[in-house]
Amino acid sequence: MIGRLAGRLVHRGLDHVMIDVGGVGYVVHVSDRTMAALPRVGEAAALWTDLLVREDLLQLYGFATPVEKEWHRLLTSVQGIGAKASLAILGALGPEGVGRAIALGDATAIRAAPGVGPKIASRVVNELRDKAPAVMAMGGAVHAEPDAPVIEAAPSATGATAPPPAAPRPEGGAAAQAEALSALTNLGYGPSEAMQAVAEAAGTEAGLDTGGLIRAALRRLAPAG
């Protein structure tokens, strides 16, 4: 399985790009958000990838971070959500937005993605609520996948090695939210309730660091009275 591509961006389409890796051009489908984060044609680029294999089709999908890739895998596990719909959701909301919508049970936010109707949006929220904390806890950390080889550009004919490609940066609040979620679960709170409290805190009190998110989430988790 191809888990990551690193090479040079040679083409931009409406919903896909081509990355040249050692003279081989890989067509990779991406969300609008990932497309916007990629560099200009001719520059170095890297994407985490997921390969869709069917009897008559081999298609690569690309993501800015491992977290975005995991959300794609989770979204496509929902009946009625194919790769195109998953990219639409990720393009509209981003990984953090998807996690927040699921944590808060906000199907309306999921419906903001083009082509996603109310029934499918409700199904996403209901089916993924218990699975989402594990993905949120990844926190945008970039790490290598042991079972997925990285394909990178080979040295040039002159012997010079191509400069390392720049990967798009993950969203800033993801790491803080992941650390807060981990801290709350370590305190004994259930993953779902911890995820909801962190999502509410992040949505209403912008710019909080990890400690601030933990305190704000604990206020929401404290029994009333």
C-alpha positions as CSV (number, residue, x, y, z in Angstrom):
1,M,0.0,0.0,0.0
2,I,1.2,3.5,-0.8
3,G,1.0,5.5,2.5
4,R,2.7,8.7,1.5
5,L,4.1,10.5,-1.6
6,A,6.9,13.0,-1.6
7,G,8.0,14.6,-4.8
8,R,7.3,17.6,-7.0
9,L,3.9,19.0,-7.9
10,V,3.6,19.0,-11.7
11,H,-0.2,19.5,-12.2
12,R,-3.3,20.8,-10.5
13,G,-6.7,19.7,-11.6
14,L,-10.2,20.6,-10.3
15,D,-10.2,17.8,-7.7
16,H,-6.8,16.2,-8.1
17,V,-3.1,16.9,-8.4
18,M,-0.2,15.0,-10.0
19,I,3.0,14.5,-8.0
20,D,6.2,13.4,-9.9
21,V,8.2,10.9,-7.8
22,G,11.4,9.8,-9.5
23,G,9.9,10.3,-13.0
24,V,6.5,8.7,-12.3
25,G,3.5,10.9,-12.1
26,Y,0.9,9.9,-9.4
27,V,-2.6,11.3,-9.7
28,V,-3.9,12.0,-6.3
29,H,-7.5,13.2,-5.5
30,V,-7.7,15.8,-2.7
31,S,-10.2,17.9,-0.8
32,D,-10.6,21.6,-1.6
33,R,-8.9,22.4,1.7
34,T,-5.9,20.2,1.0
35,M,-5.6,21.6,-2.5
36,A,-5.4,25.1,-1.1
37,A,-2.6,24.1,1.3
38,L,-0.4,22.6,-1.4
39,P,2.4,24.7,-3.0
40,R,2.6,26.0,-6.5
41,V,3.2,23.8,-9.6
42,G,6.9,23.0,-9.8
43,E,7.5,23.0,-6.1
44,A,8.2,20.1,-3.7
45,A,5.1,18.6,-2.1
46,A,4.1,15.7,0.1
47,L,0.8,14.0,0.8
48,W,-0.3,11.1,3.1
49,T,-2.3,8.8,0.8
50,D,-5.0,6.1,0.9
51,L,-5.3,3.8,-2.1
52,L,-8.8,2.7,-3.2
53,V,-8.7,-0.7,-4.9
54,R,-11.6,-2.0,-6.9
55,E,-11.9,-4.5,-9.7
56,D,-11.8,-1.8,-12.4
57,L,-10.2,1.1,-10.5
58,L,-7.1,2.1,-8.6
59,Q,-7.4,5.6,-7.2
60,L,-5.2,7.5,-4.7
61,Y,-6.6,10.0,-2.2
62,G,-4.3,12.5,-0.6
63,F,-4.3,14.3,2.8
64,A,-2.3,17.0,4.5
65,T,-1.9,15.1,7.8
66,P,-2.3,11.5,9.1
67,V,-5.3,12.8,11.1
68,E,-7.1,14.0,8.0
69,K,-6.4,10.5,6.4
70,E,-7.8,8.8,9.5
71,W,-10.9,10.9,9.3
72,H,-11.3,9.9,5.7
73,R,-11.1,6.2,6.6
74,L,-13.6,6.7,9.4
75,L,-16.0,8.7,7.2
76,T,-16.0,6.2,4.4
77,S,-16.9,3.4,6.9
78,V,-20.3,5.0,7.1
79,Q,-22.9,3.6,4.7
80,G,-23.6,6.1,2.0
81,I,-20.3,8.0,2.4
82,G,-17.9,7.3,-0.5
83,A,-14.5,8.8,-1.1
84,K,-16.0,11.8,-2.9
85,A,-18.4,12.6,-0.1
86,S,-15.7,12.2,2.5
87,L,-13.4,14.7,0.7
88,A,-16.4,17.1,0.5
89,I,-16.9,16.9,4.2
90,L,-13.2,17.3,5.0
91,G,-12.9,20.1,2.5
92,A,-15.9,22.0,4.1
93,L,-15.0,21.5,7.7
94,G,-11.4,20.3,8.0
95,P,-10.3,17.5,10.4
96,E,-10.9,19.7,13.5
97,G,-14.4,20.8,12.3
98,V,-15.4,17.2,11.6
99,G,-14.4,16.1,15.1
100,R,-16.2,19.0,16.7
101,A,-19.4,18.4,14.7
102,I,-19.4,14.7,15.7
103,A,-18.6,15.5,19.3
104,L,-21.5,18.0,19.5
105,G,-23.9,15.9,17.5
106,D,-24.1,18.7,15.0
107,A,-25.5,17.1,11.8
108,T,-26.2,20.5,10.4
109,A,-22.5,21.2,10.2
110,I,-21.9,18.0,8.3
111,R,-24.6,19.0,5.9
112,A,-22.6,22.0,4.9
113,A,-20.6,19.7,2.7
114,P,-21.8,19.7,-0.9
115,G,-23.9,16.6,-1.8
116,V,-24.4,15.5,1.8
117,G,-28.1,15.3,2.8
118,P,-29.7,15.3,6.2
119,K,-30.1,11.5,6.5
120,I,-26.4,10.9,5.7
121,A,-25.3,13.7,8.0
122,S,-27.3,12.3,10.9
123,R,-25.8,8.8,10.2
124,V,-22.3,10.2,10.3
125,V,-22.8,11.8,13.7
126,N,-24.6,8.9,15.2
127,E,-22.3,6.1,13.9
128,L,-19.0,7.8,14.5
129,R,-19.6,9.4,18.0
130,D,-17.9,6.5,19.8
131,K,-15.1,6.1,17.3
132,A,-14.2,9.7,16.9
133,P,-12.2,10.2,20.2
134,A,-9.4,7.9,19.0
135,V,-8.9,10.0,15.9
136,M,-9.1,13.3,17.8
137,A,-6.5,12.0,20.2
138,M,-4.0,11.7,17.3
139,G,-3.9,15.5,17.5
140,G,-2.3,16.1,14.0
141,A,1.0,14.5,15.0
142,V,2.8,13.4,11.9
143,H,4.2,9.9,12.2
144,A,5.4,7.2,9.8
145,E,3.1,4.2,9.2
146,P,5.1,1.0,9.5
147,D,2.9,-0.9,7.1
148,A,2.7,1.8,4.4
149,P,5.9,2.6,2.5
150,V,6.9,6.2,1.8
151,I,7.6,6.9,-1.9
152,E,10.1,9.7,-2.3
153,A,11.9,11.3,-5.2
154,A,15.1,9.6,-6.2
155,P,18.4,11.6,-6.5
156,S,18.7,13.5,-9.8
157,A,20.9,12.5,-12.6
158,T,23.6,14.9,-11.4
159,G,23.8,13.0,-8.1
160,A,22.2,15.9,-6.1
161,T,19.3,14.9,-3.8
162,A,16.1,16.8,-4.2
163,P,15.2,19.1,-1.3
164,P,12.8,17.5,1.2
165,P,9.2,18.4,0.2
166,A,7.2,20.6,2.5
167,A,4.1,19.0,3.9
168,P,1.1,21.2,4.7
169,R,1.0,22.2,8.4
170,P,-1.8,20.7,10.6
171,E,-4.4,23.0,12.1
172,G,-3.0,24.7,15.2
173,G,-5.6,23.7,17.8
174,A,-5.6,20.0,17.0
175,A,-2.6,19.1,19.3
176,A,-4.0,21.0,22.3
177,Q,-7.4,19.4,21.9
178,A,-5.8,15.9,21.6
179,E,-3.8,16.5,24.8
180,A,-6.8,17.8,26.6
181,L,-8.8,14.8,25.5
182,S,-6.1,12.4,26.7
183,A,-5.9,14.2,30.1
184,L,-9.6,14.0,30.7
185,T,-9.8,10.3,29.8
186,N,-6.8,9.7,32.1
187,L,-8.9,11.4,34.8
188,G,-11.6,8.7,34.3
189,Y,-14.0,10.5,32.0
190,G,-15.5,8.5,29.1
191,P,-14.1,9.2,25.7
192,S,-17.4,10.5,24.3
193,E,-18.2,12.9,27.2
194,A,-14.6,14.1,27.2
195,M,-14.7,14.7,23.5
196,Q,-17.9,16.7,23.7
197,A,-16.6,18.9,26.6
198,V,-13.3,19.6,24.7
199,A,-15.2,20.4,21.5
200,E,-17.5,22.8,23.3
201,A,-14.6,24.5,25.1
202,A,-12.7,24.9,21.8
203,G,-15.7,26.2,20.0
204,T,-16.7,28.9,22.6
205,E,-13.3,30.0,24.0
206,A,-11.0,30.4,21.0
207,G,-7.2,30.3,21.4
208,L,-7.0,28.2,24.5
209,D,-3.9,26.2,25.1
210,T,-3.9,22.7,26.5
211,G,-4.3,23.8,30.2
212,G,-7.0,26.2,29.3
213,L,-8.9,23.6,27.4
214,I,-8.7,21.1,30.2
215,R,-10.0,23.7,32.7
216,A,-12.8,24.8,30.4
217,A,-13.8,21.2,29.7
218,L,-13.8,20.3,33.4
219,R,-16.2,23.2,34.1
220,R,-18.6,21.7,31.6
221,L,-18.1,18.2,33.0
222,A,-18.6,19.3,36.6
223,P,-22.0,18.3,38.1
224,A,-24.5,21.3,38.3
225,G,-25.4,22.6,41.7
